[in-house]
Amino acid sequence: MEMQELEIIIGKDGRVQVVARGTKGEGCMALTKNIEDALGTVERREYTAEYYEAPTEIAMYQQNGRT
């Protein structure tokens, strides 16, 4: 699994930019939700190429010893 990372940039004018990396699809929205809620209204949202990629799912299999 890729490392998920948030980059938070606070400009001189007080505007905050949050960049999510290492997550695909709408996972970035879940990753940034608490920060967005704490900061207030989102003025603009830009999606990276990762947003449009399908999330990677990890399947777990259990062997039952039968052939």
Secondary structure, DSSP 8 states (H G I E B T S, - for coil): ----EEEEEE-TTS-EEEEEES--TTHHHHHHHHHHHHH---------GGGGS-----------S--
